[in-house]
Amino acid sequence: MPHFIVECTDNLREQADFPALFEQVHTYMADTGIFPIGGIRSRVHWLDTWRMADAAADYAFVHITLKIGTGRDEATRKVVGDHLFEMIKQHFAGLMAERYLALSFEIDELHPVLNYKHNNVHARFK
């Protein structure tokens, strides 16, 4: 953990430039020292079927969830969330100026016991 998971309407596929956003997100999260670099992952799920508002315009949305392991206090989570949401808003500012676009972001703290992981990536960064 953390996992930066994007749900995005397919009508943004050509303009969204998620590789650039993911690079900024990974750099920030690694630089905080709060998250182990071996656990940082980002992905986008493109939505080819959706309806938004009255469906009368070419609406689009991006919903992002940051899933993190338990144990960080609320103040720390808020600092990270505020920074990431500003980063997200800046990334999409140009598109927001050109079209109807809804951005949303949430942090989801995983259950302290019912959260299972197994990988060997962390060992590479020790």
C-alpha positions in Angstrom: 0.0 0.0 0.0 -0.8 2.8 -1.0 -2.8 2.1 -4.1 -4.0 5.1 -6.2 -7.0 3.7 -8.1 -8.7 5.8 -10.8 -12.2 5.3 -12.3 -12.5 7.4 -15.4 -15.0 7.9 -18.2 -13.8 6.6 -21.5 -14.3 10.0 -23.2 -11.2 11.3 -21.4 -8.9 8.5 -22.7 -7.0 10.7 -25.1 -6.6 13.7 -22.8 -6.2 12.4 -19.3 -2.5 11.7 -19.4 -2.5 9.4 -16.4 1.2 8.4 -16.8 2.2 12.0 -16.0 -0.2 12.1 -13.0 1.0 8.8 -11.7 4.6 9.9 -11.9 3.9 13.0 -9.8 1.8 10.9 -7.3 4.6 8.3 -6.9 7.3 10.9 -6.5 5.2 12.8 -3.8 4.2 9.7 -1.9 7.8 8.3 -1.9 9.2 11.6 -0.8 6.9 11.9 2.2 8.6 9.0 3.9 5.1 7.9 5.0 4.6 5.1 2.5 7.0 2.3 1.5 8.0 2.8 -2.1 7.6 -0.9 -2.9 3.9 -0.7 -2.1 3.0 2.4 -4.2 0.8 1.4 -7.1 -1.4 3.3 -9.5 -3.9 2.2 -12.1 -6.9 3.4 -14.1 -10.1 1.6 -14.8 -11.7 3.0 -17.9 -15.5 3.1 -17.9 -17.1 2.5 -21.2 -20.7 2.6 -19.8 -21.9 5.4 -17.6 -24.5 8.0 -17.3 -24.0 11.4 -15.7 -26.5 14.1 -14.7 -29.1 14.6 -17.4 -26.9 13.0 -20.1 -27.5 16.1 -22.3 -23.8 17.0 -22.6 -20.5 15.2 -23.1 -19.9 15.0 -19.3 -16.9 13.2 -17.9 -15.7 12.2 -14.4 -12.7 11.0 -12.6 -13.0 9.4 -9.3 -9.9 8.4 -7.4 -9.5 6.3 -4.3 -6.3 6.1 -2.4 -6.2 2.9 -0.4 -3.8 2.9 2.5 -2.9 0.6 5.3 -4.0 1.4 8.8 -1.9 3.3 11.3 -1.5 6.8 10.1 -3.2 9.5 12.2 -6.0 11.7 10.7 -3.7 14.8 10.5 -1.2 12.9 8.4 -3.9 11.5 6.2 -5.4 15.0 5.7 -2.0 16.5 4.7 -1.5 13.8 2.2 -5.1 14.0 0.9 -5.0 17.8 0.6 -1.8 17.7 -1.3 -2.9 14.9 -3.7 -6.3 16.5 -4.4 -4.5 19.8 -5.3 -2.2 17.8 -7.6 -5.2 16.1 -9.2 -7.0 19.5 -9.7 -3.9 21.0 -11.2 -3.5 18.0 -13.5 -7.0 18.4 -14.9 -7.3 22.2 -14.8 -7.0 22.5 -18.6 -9.7 19.9 -19.2 -11.9 21.4 -16.6 -11.7 24.8 -18.5 -12.7 23.1 -21.7 -15.5 20.7 -20.8 -17.9 19.4 -18.1 -15.8 17.4 -15.7 -16.3 16.1 -12.2 -13.3 15.3 -10.0 -13.6 13.4 -6.7 -11.0 11.8 -4.4 -11.2 9.8 -1.2 -8.8 8.1 1.1 -9.8 4.6 2.2 -8.0 3.2 5.2 -7.9 -0.6 5.1 -9.0 -2.8 7.9 -6.1 -3.4 10.4 -6.7 -7.2 10.5 -8.7 -8.2 7.5 -6.2 -6.9 5.0 -3.9 -9.5 3.4 -0.7 -8.9 1.4 2.1 -11.0 0.1 4.9 -9.6 -2.2 8.6 -9.6 -2.5 9.0 -6.1 -4.0 9.6 -4.4 -0.6 12.8 -6.4 -0.2 14.3 -4.7 -3.3 14.1 -1.3 -1.5 15.7 -2.3 1.8 
